[in-house]
Amino acid sequence: MAFWWPLIVLGFAFLICKLLLMLIPPNVPSIDVYAGDVLDDGNQTKENYIYIPRRGRAAQTDRVRCYEPATMKYLGDFPALTSDQVKEHVADARKAQKAWAKSTFKQRRQFLRILLKYIIEHQELICQTSSRDTGKTMVDASLGEIMTTCEKITWLLAEGEKWLKPEYRSSGRAMMHKRSKVEFHPLGVIGAIVSWNYPFHNILNPMLAAIFSGNGVVVKVSEHASWSGCFYAGIVQAALAAVGAPENLVHVITGFAETGEALVSSADKIIFVGSPGVGKMIMRSASETLIPVTLELGGKDAFIVCEDVDVPHVAQIAARGVLQSSGQNCAGAERFYVHRDVYSSFVAQVVKIIKSICVGPPLAGKYDMGAICMPGHAERLQNLVNDAVDKGAEIVGRGSFGNLGEDAVDQFFPPTILVNVDHTMKLMQEEAFGPIMPIMKFSSDEEVIKLANDSNYGLGCAVFSGNQRRAREIASQLNCGVAAINDFASNYMCQSLPFGGVKHSGFGRFAGIEGLRACCLVKSVVEDRWWPYIKTKIPKPIQYPVAENSFEFQESLVEALYGLNIWDRLRALVNVLKILSEKKSTTAKNARRN
């Protein structure tokens, strides 16, 4: 006890000191970001009118026109950059990156703290901007934009440097006299092409990892969320300027397909968030320059409900899963498999919840779901529902509309529940990206595993059971990249975890250690462990010209290093030493003769 007592006291003293240090607020300066262009004062644009967007390729002009999905109010327009203009942005970022690569982690952490401080102090402004540009509600914006980004920043602050430092590895038996390590160097300029559904987080997610690992960044924002994206870029630029980062380190660019293609052909790595079809085109373009690519594509996540669950509790989670991101769904739960023993009660619960959902302009009142950002997407969702009904499905519940003008209905879609669905229906095979809940029965774990794996997609899954071991066993057999046990989408709030899928959901990972290091050139380094006292020297039997017994030497050396039996290894080692001594003896005799 006399030995342990001082250690216990020191341990408590250390914890108390650490707690006291945590109570001292860090010195983080504030930044001033001009927000006049995004404040809804009714006069922020020169052309304040209701905008009717054109559809298809004809809409791709030299300007990206932005409007509020919920009200069709015109917000402004931005240039659709040409290929040459994009290459200029990349060149500027590459020049700035060379200086930033020499920055310290202390400087990079201060950038993160300044950014975090601004986000916390301006949550309402950021959420309102996201809501106006994409139609999501303020609550959904807070969950998907603010919380996830804050979690990303705090994880990088706590662990980012640790995972970018050189990592020492075993040198093995043959190279035991060597020291081996892996170094992580910035790639150069990371190009990110991001989707519209989370305009704030989708910009900051790749940008934070890229900047913290010493890269420059060029982000091509969606043509459906360019207005908010350009404002968010100003926040990042102000935080970088506050820590003395070089100008032009981060660029946010706007445009259509040509703009994205130019970024793919000029960046050092591409991170893409979007559809499988566009992902395939990016892969083809990236093959020309052989740059690394991370693809986070669509999803058709299975939501599995076993018979031993708390049905009302799981029904609430299911409703959140299908309505998340204002019904834009973020490739969330799209296929619901419910055990037949609780099927009726589960359906009754979710119908009750969905019928209470009210859809409307998110900033005009208290609505559970807002507008759909993509023009014409409501029509596509209705076509999926119609196909299912034509093949035998039944609509058992829909949400209601509130405070909608006659011309606005095309931008909204009521949350919809269907039963009697099967895998012959497009709704169970194609990504809906909307607030539709198709519910299918299952009888056994083996059956639901087979059903859940019957998909071209493999992003995530959620499995609910009163027996956690059973839920884990089901999830372990599902072919997807992300699994939540007795929860939905909780993985993304754990920013230490990698995020991504398989099959048509893409490959590669962002977030976590894997996503951070994916922004790096991973370099293996081997050096002499005890240099200059012990250096690598080629054994005499295999020096040129090789000796007659060179292969015998190699055979014995291999067995001495890797043999399974210790006595065989010792015998082989003796033979190695014998051959070496014979070679030395022969060399000495030849030297005396000469």
Secondary structure, 3 states (H helix, E strand, C coil): CCCHHHHHHHHHHHHHHHHHHHHCCCCCCCCCCCCCCCCCCCCCCCCCCECCCCCCHHHCCCEEEEECCCCCEEEEEEECCCHHHHHHHHHHHHHHHHHHCCCCHHHHHHHHHHHHHHHHHCHHHHHHHHHHHHCCCHHHHHHHHHHHHHHHHHHHHHHHHHHHCCEEECCCCCCCCEEEEEEEEECCEEEEECCCCCHHHHHHHHHHHHHHCCCEEEEECCCCCHHHHHHHHHHHHHHHHHCCCCCCCEEEECCCHHHHHHHHHHCCEEEEECCHHHHHHHHHHHHHHCCCEEEECCCCEEEEECCCCCHHHHHHHHHHHHHCCCCCHHHCEEEEEEECCCHHHHHHHHHHHHHCCEECCCCCCCCCECCCCCCCHHHHHHHHHHHHHHCCCEEEEECEECCCCHHHHHHCCCCEEEECCCCCCHHHCCCCCCCEEEEEEECCHHHHHHHHHCCCEECEEEEECCCHHHHHHHHHCCCCCEEEECCCCHHHHCCCCCECCEECCEECCECHHHHHHCCEEEEEEEEECCCCCCCCCCCHHHCCCCCCCHHHHHHHHHHHHHCCCHHHHHHHHHHHHHHHHHHHHHHHHHHHHC
